[in-house]
């Protein structure tokens, strides 16, 4: 990728490597083409810029040589106009009938990034969004590294562009100082404003702002001295009197006018509706038990690491382990560090079908005030617009029920000051992921604490053996434990031992699923339905085996397929967190279903029509030969 920076010494980066041209005239040509990118720079204009009124005899050949050297140095194409129109990401130096055009995406030219941010900051200031304007304008000004093109020889065209950029810089600086004054930061501004007025003694805007800051800081006499110095400088250098605005400021300081007092703390950051939309985190659920270390790990991961890219923290665990609840808790605790908003989306719809990241991006863009007619049609364009919006903001995004990296990547914000929390229904492996937090089932002690928290100590202490058995029957999964506690709260006359007997019976023949999405069946089913058909088939069949753990050889025999393919299916089940890996004799890997997940798998195997699935596609070898072909008949391949 090519990046050209002109706001300071000329910098040219090619794929992150500094590739500055050394020849002075080559630098001038490149600078002129860059500051007028996407516009035709006439040949006669370039000649005048390089040689003024004294071009060489072979001027045309010399200029063509410079263009050739630029293309070679920067590895730019000589693409056609048609190609550049077709893709806004093409970097090309094209020849036109009258001159040359350098085409670069806007985010690869620093002065265009500055202009975009400065314009947005001005709009935010005019709309009353003072804090956002202060952040945006500060980000715009940070792009400047010194005077524009300070190390480039300039002619009339470049000099005019430099003056335009410097004027925009002054305007942005004035607007940013205005936001700081509105935010009551007059003490912090005194040093900066004193330097600015010394450098530009006839700039009345800076002088007025210094007078205001001094007045608010209780230094009225110094504010009046600023006016006298400015009046003298204007008369001496320009033969002018102070402007009416500066004279009004002088009179107001003399009269101690209350209109000069700092504004009240009431600052409109956004409209109420926009604030509501940008605080999208779901409400916190029941108290988290036994997850202190995991919460701390997720918070540390969000806060730590290099800030050149957003921190992406993925929380994974078996169905029912409380991934969504933990992400919600972490998001609420971290929200103060993301003042520009918190966005939330589930990547599953109401029917448990995967949601397109493009649809999520459209909702995010609407939430931040983008009109429907301005939302692009393609996911890639929406993603770029979302990256642009997050480029200079501190936003936390929480995504629930993420199934794949392809769902995740378009939704990653661009700024290193942003964070992304992901509750994954499978393991996600991508360079974007900066940390993964694993959730394991709760211990018996932690499970008892959870039930005590919900049911009360008096009821739990009546039968400690039964409560321990309940925790074991629920495999320490918070969702299953909360479902059990909910049943007990609805039946206050039940002893805990009665529910334990019910759950033992249900492990043999689970009841029909309920519409309650908080129970374990619903959580397992959501993960199950998102898996490929062959993985679902393997889950249903293997959960019917009456063994504590399953070896690879036993799974191969049960599935009636080659060992390598059986191992692929088991790996997929592990990835979806539907089975656990345990170490057997001599280090061999075995596979174990949590009893509660096994019970759900048996229910699915017994009544697949109840969830709208196909009949079991995996034949048991003793009943129907066919092996791997039987497993895959009529179904898509397993995703690797």
C-alpha positions, 0 to 999 in steps of 0.5 A: 500500500502506498501512503504519501504525507505532505503535512510536514516533511515529505514522506512516502511509504510503500508497504510500510517502508519509507521510499522517499525520492531523493532528487529535488525535482522528483520530490517537487513533481510528486508533491504537486501531483499528491496535493492535487490528487484525482485532478489533472495537473497540466503539463505546463503547470508542472513545467512552470513549477520546476523551471519557472520561465527557464525550462530546458530545451528537452523539457518534454523528454525530461518531464516524461523521465521524471514520471517514469522514475516516479512510477518505478520508485512507487511501483504505480501502474499507468492504469487507464481512466476506466480502471481507476473509475472501477476501483477506488482502491487502485493507486495509479499515475495516469497520463491524460491528454493535457497532463498527469493524474495521481489516483490514491484512496483518500485514507492514503493521503494525510492532508485528505485525512486532515481535511475530513476530520477538520470538517467533521469537527467543525460540524460537531462543534456547530451542532453542539457536540463539543466533546466529540468536536474536541476529540475530532479536531485534536485528532486532525491536528495530530496529523501535522508533523510540521510546516507542510512540505517543509523540505520540498522546493516549491513553485507558485502552484505548490506554494498556493496549496501550502498556503491553503493547507496552513490556513485550514490548519489555523482554522482547525486550531482555532476551532479546537481552542474554542472547544477547549474554552467551552469545556472550561480548559482555560488554564490548560490553554494559557501556555499554548495561546501565549506561544501562538500570539507571540508567533502571530501577533496580528492574528486577532482570533488567537489574541481574543482567545488568550484574553478570554482565557486570562480573564477566566483565570482571574488575570484581567490585567494581563488580558488588557495588556494583550489588547494593548500589545495587539493594537500596537502591532496592528497599527505598526505592521498593518496600519489598522485598528483592532477589529470590532470583535476584539474591541468588544472583547476589550470592553467586556473584560473592562466591565467584567461582563458575566457573558465571559464566565466559563460555561455551565457544566451542561454540554450537549455531547449528543442528542438524548436519542443518539446517546441512547442508541450508542449505549446499546449494551444488554442489561446485566443478568444474574450475579456472576459466580466463580468468574472473577479471574476470567473477568479480570483477564478480559478487562486486562486484555481490553486495556493492555497491548499495543494501541496501533490496533483495537483489542479483540477479546474472544470468550469461548466455552461449552454451551451454557458456560455463560459466555454472553453473561461474562461479556456483558459484565466485562463490557459494563465494567469497561464502558467508562473507557469508551466514551464515544459509545458501546455498540451491541449485536447478536450474530444469530437472529430470532430463528437462530440463523446466522446474521450477515455482518453487512446487516449488523454494519447497517444497524451500527451506521444507523445508530451513529446517525447515518441516513439510510440513503447514505449506507452503501449496498455492499458489506465491504463498503459498509465496513469501510464506512464503519472503519472511518467512523471509528478511526478517531473514536473510542468505541466498545463493540460487543458481539454475541453468538459469533460463529466464524472469523468471516462474521467477525472481521468486517465488524472490527473497528479501526482505531487502536483506542477501540475494543471488541468483545466477542462471545464465540460459539466456536474457537476463533483463530485470526491475527485480529484476535488479541486474547482468548478467555476460556470458560470452564464449568464451575467447581462444586463449591462455586455451583453451590454458591450460585444456587445459594445466591439465587435460592437463599442459604436457608433452602440450600442448607437443608440438603447439602448432599442434594445440592452437591448432586444438582451441581454435578448433574448440571456439570457446573454450567451456569445456564443449567444451574440457573435453569434448575434454580428457576424451576425450584423457585417456581416450586417452593414446596419441592425439596432439592432432592426431588429436582435431582431425581427429575434431572437424573431421569431426564438424562435418560429421556429428556423432556421436550424442549421449552421456548425458554432461551435461558435453559441449557437445551436452547443453548446447546441446540443453538450451537448444534444447529450452526454446525455442519450436518455431518458434525450434527450427525456425529454429535447425535450418534456419539452421545448415545454411546454409554461410555464415560469417554470415547477413544478415536478407535471407538468413535471410528467404529461407531461412525463407520467411517475411516479413522482420519475422517472420524478424527476430523469430526471429533476435532470439529466437535471440540471446536464447537465446544460440544465435547471435551478432550481428555488424556487417556492411557499413554497420552492418547487423546479421548473425548468426553461429553459433559453429562448434561450435553450428552442428555441434550444430544440424546434428545436430539437423536431421539426426536430430530424432527422436533427441531426441523433437522434431517433424519440421522444421516450416520448409519450404525455399521451393524444396522446399515453399511455405507461408512463415510458415504452414508455419513455424507450422503445428501449433506455438505462437507465438513468445514475445516 
